[in-house]
């Protein structure tokens, strides 16, 4: 075994940029330990076991996964027990929530951290299989002196990730030994076994969570199609993907030339976007059909073997989008615009699912209205809680969102305060303009989403919350991620599906929307309003940078100024009248010349054109 001193020296050389014969995941993890976590390879740390109270919390949160994965762990342990392997099932924070090992070696295993309650997060334990797997999302072998901390260099550890049905890492399965042969290649069989077991746990989890959906099992060869498939996909009654296993799907997708497609991009998409199959074809792929007939062709042209399993609760077909009646909460989203009607149909199908949705659109385009319609169409019994992240001062946002314990800070209510996240428990939390949320709070929000719990400011114990998250932004979150202004892991949590609202100026139903809004204003005011031809033309020509919000405000102002309910040009806001005056007056390119002719006197030019001075100033600003 390598000496402690030479191990430290090697890590120092890597830190200085020297090349290393070690696997890339090991080198990358060493650099994270040095640069991100500021760990010292010369300061050996004993393995950390979380306190019993904390372990109980971790196990309670992972209770269903432990139950689902138990049979897989027992099967794997029976295969490796003679080689003195230990099995660890860790949650997404690196805490071991289930454990199997030879009780004869309990003391040694506990001291080494190969025990229930041990924490193997990379920032605490340094380079280790569980921690590196959590960061990379890939299977990894950390063998002996691959470990960063010298107290662990006697161990060999192999880990594989376990993803939930939406593609988020939910656990890590690790198989470790206190002592092993020197060669790292000796762990290849262990790596195969742990990856296969993780894939089976993902499949069991999918089957448990999608009892009312069809499940398609996929494999590259027919022999194990019904018992140990490579991957599986769940489909709802409209043929859209509601979940899938992740572990084996990457290799399967590459085999079918479906490169660069990640799990979250499949969710909510129709199965016929990726495979040549219709919903009515699924019974033809059920068990009992000849294997040769159970072939599923990908859009790339390559085929894979498929086995379909019908819903346990019976199958209820959902009408296709073109014939389905959009549920009432969505009916006022569109008045004949094709793009909006497609969005309506998609949002209606997603509403009953617990899938996180990111709504993109310009300010005023109706993001909150769409979010509320999704909530009203879903099954959540709780409240719809909307939070505008751009409107809350940064220093208040933490206490507003997470609440605070009694006496948490100077000036705090002595009874404490329930945060908006807790207010949404059992319902929907809508975070508008989430791109403006500070990075520190993004980390706390990510914990809420991954752990289903919220920790108020100043509190010692977290409180459980279960909610549907919808978010919105007019900013490009992917660009903010690239700039380091938004957490990448939170971004992927938020946008399992993105719904993009078109701006008002791009819509084909503007005239119908104007009439609808006028009718609503008329009902509110107990009056009837109509537009004359010139006013309607002005409204249709305006660019609407403020979108639906600007249109609604313009119509309310016009209605208030109208005589006998007739809205004329004189009733419209000044900006719309300015547009019309400048269109009928001097061409925009000649405005500067006209101003020169008036001795650069804005008031004189305004009088000449019959518009306000502010109109000239705005027009000059646009030209410049």
N, C-alpha and C positions, 0 to 999 in steps of 0.2 A: 504493500500500500504506500502511496506517495506520502512524503513527510509534510507536516503542517507548514513548515517554512517554505518549502518549494511550491506548495499550493498557493500561498499568499503571494509569492514572487510572480507566479504565472498570472494571477489576476491583475497584479500591478502592471505587468507588461501589456496585457490586453487593454488596460485602462489608458496606456500611453499610445495605443494605436497599433501595436504589434499584431501580426497575423497569428492565428491559432488553429491547430489541427482539430479542434473540437467542433461539434455540430453547431450550426448557426443558431438554433434555439438556445443553446447553452451560453454562447457568447453574448447574444442579445439580452439574455436574462442577467448575466454578470454586469453588463453595462447599465441596465436599469437599476440594479442594486446599488451601484456606485453613484450614478448620476441623479436618479430620481428619488431613491429612498435614503441616500447618504449612509449606507451600511458600511461597516469597517470589517474587511475579511480577517483582520487580526484579532477582532473582539468576538470570541466564540460565545454563542448564546445557547443556553439550554432550551430544549423543546418546551413550548408553551401549551399548557392545558387550560382551557377557559374555566372559570368558576362554575360550580354545579348549577347555580341559578341561571347563568347565562347559557349553559349547555341545554338546559330544559327549554329555554325560549327558542333556541336554534332548532331543536328536535321537534317542537310543536309546529313551527313554521314549515318544516320539511316532512311532516307526518305522512301526508299522502304519498309523497315520493318514496319515502322509506318503505311504506306498505307495498307500493307497486313494484319497487326494485328488489324486494327481499328475496323472492324466489330465484331471480337472476344471480344475486350475490351468493346464495347458498349453492347453486349449481356450479358457479365458478370456483368457490372455495373447495368444494369436493374434488375438483380437478387438480388443485395446486397445494392442498394441505400437506401432502407428503414432502413437498420441497420447502416447507417452512415459510411459506408466503403469508402475508397479512393483507387483508382487504380493508380499505377505507372508503367510505362514501362521504364526500364532503359537500357542503352547500356552496353556493356561489361566492361566499365570503371566505371559503377555505377552512371552515370549521367541520371536523369530522362528526357526522350525525349518526353514522352506523359503522359497525366495526366487527370484523371476524378474524380471530387469531387463536393460536394455541395457548390456552390459559397457563400452561407450564412456564411460559416465558413472560408472564404478565409484567413483572417488575422491569425486565429489560426493555420490553416494548413500550411501557409507559415512559421510561427515562428517555428513550429514543424518539418519542412523539408518535409512535405508531400505535395509537390508542384512541378510544372514544373521547371526544372533546378537544383533541389536539388541533391547533390552528396552524395551517400551512399556507397562509397568504404570503405572497412573495415579499411584501414590504416588511413582514415580521420575521419570516424564516429564511429569507434570501432565496437563492435559486433552489427550487425543489420541483418535483413533478406536478403536484397539485397547483402550486402558485403559477408556474409557467403555463400550465394548461388553461387556467382561468384567464390569463392575460392574452394568450394567443388564440384560444378556442380550438387548438389542434392537439392530437395525441402527442405525447412526448415521453422520452426515456431520459431520466436524470440518474446517471450511474456513478456511484462512488464519488470521486473527486470532481465530477461535474457540479456537485453541490457547492454553493458559495461559502456557506458557513462550515468551518473546519469540524464542528461537532457532529456534522452529518455525513462526512466523507466515507464512512464505513457502509452506508446504506445504498441500496439500489432501488429506485422507485420508478414505476411506469404508470402513466395516467392517461385517461381518455375523457373528453367532455361529454356531458349529457345535456341536450337541448330540449326546450319545451316545444309545443306544437307550432309556435310562431317563430321559432328559430333563435330564441334567446337562451343563453347558457344558464342552466338552472342548478347543475351539480357536476361533480367530478368523481369518477371512479378510479381509485388508485390501488395498485398491487405492489407490495414492497417486501424486501427481505433485510434482516439485520446484517447478514453476511452472504456473499455470493461469489461466483467465479470472477476473475479479473476482467475478462473480455466483456465489453458492452454488448457484443453480438449475442451473448447468452440470454439476453432479455427479449429477443425478437418474438419468441413464442408467447411470452407474457404479454407483449404489446398486442399481438393478434387476439389473444383471449380477452383482454380487457376491452379492446375496441368492439369486439363482437358482443360482449355482454352489455356495453353501453348502448349499442344499437338495439338490442332486444328490449332494454328498459325503455328506450324512447318509443318503441312500437307498442309496448304494453301501456304506456302513458297515453298514447294516441288513441288506442282502442277504448280506454277507460273514459276519456274526455269527449269522445265523439260517438256515443251510442246511438244518436239519432241521425247519423250521417252514413253515407256510403264510404267504404274504405277500399282503396286500390293498393294491393301489395305488388311491388315491382321487383324483378330480379333479372340478372343477365343470363341465367340458366334456369331451366324448369324444375330441377331436382328438389330444391329447397323452397320453391315458390310459396307453398302453403304453410311451411313450418318455420322458416328462417329467411325471410326476404331481405333484399338489400335495402329497401326503403318502402315507405307507405305514404299515401296521400288521402286525406279526408275530403269529401265533397258534400255540399248541402243539396237541398232539393231542386236548386236551379242549376246544378252542375258547376258551382264555383268552389274553389279550394278554400277550406276553412282551417286546415292545419296539415302538418306533414312531419315526418321524422327528418332529422338533419344529418346525423352521423354518416349514413351510407349514401345519402342522396348526391353529395358532391361528386363522388367517384362515378355514380350512375349517370349523372348529368354530363360529365366529361366523356363518358363512353358513348353517349348519344349526341355528341357535338353541341351540347347546350352549355357553352362556356360562359363564365361570368355571371351566372344567374344564382342569386342567393335566395334563401328561404322566404324572407319577407317580401320579395318581389312576386312570389307566387300567390300569396294570401289575397283572397278576394277576386282573383282572376278566374275566368272560365277555363275549365280543363281543356276545351277544344282549342285554346290558344297555344297549347304546347303539344297536344297529342291529337291524332286523328280518331276521335271518339265522341259520340253523343251520349247524353244521359240515358237514353233508352237502350243503348248498347251494353250497359253494365251487366245485366243478367247473363249475357252471353259469355262473360268472363268469370262466372262463379264456379266454385269447385264442383266437379262432376263432368265438366267439359274436358275434352282431350287437350293435353298440354299444347299440342301443335296448333290448336285453334285459339289459344289464349295469348295471342301476340298483339302488342300494342305498338303502333308506329308513331314515333316522334315526328314533329314537323321537319326535323333535319333529314328524315327519310330512314333513319336507323330504327330498329325494332327492339323491344324489350318484352319479356314475359310478364303477364299481369294476371292477378287473381282478385276478383271483386267480392266484397263481403257486404251483404245488405244491412241496413240499419236494424238495430236490435228492437226498436220500438215501432217498426213498420215504416214504410216509405211514403212520404207525402211530397208529391211533385209540386214545385213552385212554378207558376206560369212564367214564361220568358218575358224579358223586359218590354218587348214591343206589344204584348197583349195584356201585361199585368197592369192593374189599376194602381197608380201611385197612391200610397196612403196619405190621408188628408194633411198631416203636418207638412208635407212637401209640395202641396198643390199650388201654393203661391210663390214658389221659387222661379217658375218659368211661365211664359205666356206665348209659347210657340217657338222659342229659340232652340235649334237642334242641339247645340252644345250643352245647354242647361238641362234639356230633357234627358240627355245621356247621363249627366251628373245626378239628376233626380233618381233615375232608375238604379244607379250604382249605390247612391247613399241609402236608398230604401232597403236594398238587400243587405247592406252592412250594418244597418241600425240595430238589428236583433243580435248581433255578434259582439263579443267583448273585445273586439279588435281596436287597438289605438289608431286614431285617425288624425292626420295632420291636414288642416285646411289652409291652402295657399290662396292669396288674393290681395288685390290692392285695398288700401284703406277705404272703407265705405262700400265694399262690394257685397256685403251681406254674410260675412263669415259667422258672426254670432247667430244670425237667423238660421243658417244651415245647421250649426251645432245644436241649437235648440230643437230643430225639427228631427234630427237624429235621435236626440234624447227622448222626445215625445213619442217617436215611433218604436223605440226599444222596449225592453222588458223591465228596465230599472224602476223600482218603486220609490226611490229617494228623490231628492231635490236636484234641480239643475243649478249649479253654482258657477257663475261666470266671473272671471278675474282678469282685469286688464293689467298685464304686467308692466305696461308702459306708463300707466297712470298712477301707480303706487310709488311713493318715494322709496329709494333703495334702502334707506335706514329703517323703514317701517315694513318692508315687504316680508321679512322673515317672520315677524310676530303676526302679521296679517294672515300669512299662509299657514304657518305651523302652530299658531297660538302660543300661549306661554303659561307657565306654572305660577301659582300665587307668589307675589313678591319677587318675580324673576329679575326685575331690574327697577331702578329708581323711576317712580311714576307709574309703575304697573298696577293694574287693578289687583287688590288684595285677594280677590276670589279667582284670579287667573282669567284666561280668555280662551275660548274655543276658536281654533283657526279655521280658515275657509276650507282647508283640505278635510278636516273632520266634519264640517257642515255638509260636505258632499258624500259622506259615507252612505253607501247603499244607493247612490245616484250617480250623477255625472259631474265631473269637474272640467270646466272649459277654461283653458289658459290662453287668453287672447294675447297677441304680440309676445309670444314666448321668447322670441329672439332677443328681447330686451331684459330677460331675466339674468341677474348677475351670476357669474360662474360658480361662486360659492354656494348659492342656493340651488343651482342645477345639480350639484352633487347630492344635496339633501333630498331633492325631488326624486332623483334616480333611486335613492334608498327606499323612498315611499313606494315606488312602482315595483321594485324588485322584491321587497320584503313585506309589502302590504301592511305597513305600520308607519305611524308618524310620531316623532319625538318633539313635543312642544319645547320652546325655549325655556331653559332652566329646569326642565323635568328630568327625572332619573329613569323613568320607565316609559317605554314606547307604548302607544295605544294602537290596537288593530284597526285598519280601515280597508274597506273593499269598495272600489269605485271604478267607473268607466272614465277614462281620460280622453278628452278631445282637446286639441290645441290648434292654434292658428298663428299665422304670421304673414305680413306683407313683404318680409325680407327673405332672401334666399338662405335658408339655414345651412345647406351644404357649403355655401361660400363662407358662412360664418365659421363652420367647422374647420375649413381649410385655413382660415385666418387665426385659428386658435381662440375664437371668441365664443364658441359653443361646443359643449362636450359631444364627442362623437358617439359615445355609448348611449347618451340620452337621446341624441338625434335618431339613432336606430330604434330606440324604444318607442319614440313618438310616431314615426312614420311607417308603421306596418303597411298603411295605405295612405296615399295622398289624394285629396280631392282639390282640384284647381278651379277656382271660380273665375270665369272670364270677366274682364272689365266691362262696364256698361257700354262704352263706345264701340265694343266689338260685338254687341248683341243685336240680333235681328228682331227682337220683340219690344223695342223701346217704346213705340207708339202705344202698344197694348199695355205696357207697364205704366205709362203716364195715365192712361184712362183708369187703370186699377187703383193707382194711388189717389187720383182725384175722387173716385168713388168712396174710398176709405176716409178721406178728409171730409167729404160731404156727409158721411154717416156720423163722424165725430162732431161736426158743426151743425147737424140738422139742416143742411142746405144742399142745393144742387149747383154744381159748377160745370162750366164748359169752356173750351179754349176756342178763340177765333183762329183763323187760318194763319195769320202772321205769327202769333204766339206759338202755335204748334210747330211751325216751320223753324222758329228760333230754337225751340227745345230740341228738335230732332237734329239740328246742325251743331249744337254745342258739343264740345269734346268731353264733358263730364269728368274732369280729373278727380272730383270727389265722389264719383260713382253714385250708387243708389241713395246714399245719405245726402249728397248734394242735391239730387233730383227731388227727393222728398221735401227738403227744406225750401227749395225754390218754389215748389208747388204750394206749400203752406203759406209762404209769404205772398205769392200771387193771389191765392184765395182770399187772404185777409184784405188785400188792396182792391179786389174786384168790385165792380158795381153791378148789382143785380145778378151776381154769379157768373158774369161773362169775363173771362181772363183775356186781356189784351196785352200788347207789347209793353204798355206803360205799367202793367202790374208785375212784370218780371223783374228779378234782381238786376242790379246795375251791370253786372258782368255780362249777362246775356244780351242786354240792350247795347252794351259797348261793342260786342261782337258784331251785331247787326249793323250798327252805325258805321263801323270801320269797313265792313264788307261793301256797303253801299256808297262809301266815301272814297278817299284817296286809296289807291293800291298800297299794300304794305311796303313794297320796295320804294315807293315815292314819298314815304312819310318823312324821311330825313330831309329830302329836298324841300318839301312843303314847310317844314319847321324852319329851314334856313330862310325861306322867302318871308316868313313871319318874324324875321329878326331874332330867331331862336327863342321866341316868346310862346311858351306853352299855352298860356291863357288865350292869346290871339288865335292860335291854331285851333284850340278847342271851340272858340266861337265860330271860326270859319267852317269847321266840320259839324258843328251842332252837337258836340258831345261834352262830357265833363272832362276837367283837366286830369283827373285820376285815370281816365281811359287812355289819354296820350302817354302818361307816365308808364302805365302798364305795357302799352304797345312798344314803347321805346326799350323797355327792359327786356321784352321778348326778342326784339331785333338785335340787341347787343349780346 
